[in-house]
Amino acid sequence: MFERVGAEESAALTKLARRVRDELAAAGLPVVAPDLDPVLAGGAEVDIDDGDDAAGGVYVAWQASPRLRDCASRSFRLKQLDAPVLRHSTAVGAAMMQAMAAILTSAGFSVEDARDEYRPQQLRVLSGPPSGQPPVWSIRDDELTMPGWQDGPIGGAG
């Protein structure tokens, strides 16, 4: 019987997934919105497996454009296994997985290959940066200071 993690662990996974999405978006990558129709989806896809087992956690996959996926699927369906689009599609997926791993690692996340036959070419996010550590792209106090104001951020005494 499938068992889910408790509410506290589920909330932690949801927070980690949000931080992963934010970081990939900050790098300029398109991020697939949760529950977006796959026909429209292209970009980084962050998924939560809330199973209370070794496979549970946060996973990242790359979804090529719907057009590239359709072309690759058509070639595969027609058994055109030497079609350049199949090789290219695989190369795109591998390159994007390497890029996303490098981005997340640079931002303080710990990631590894999913190593799961049900999740080919996916990353597993083991942990994020220490809690309380703001992302490098977050708004700084000095960005909120109005030119000509002596007393600090917007809303300060003037």
Secondary structure, DSSP 4 states (H G I P E B T S, - for coil): ---BPPHHHHHHHHHHHHHHHHHHHHTT--BPPTT--TTT--EEEEEEE-BSSTT-EEEEEEE--HHHHHHHHHHHHTT-TT-HHHHHHHHHHHHHHHHHHHHHHHTT-EEEE---TTSTT-EEEEE-SPTT---TTSPPGGGGBPTT-SS-BTTS--
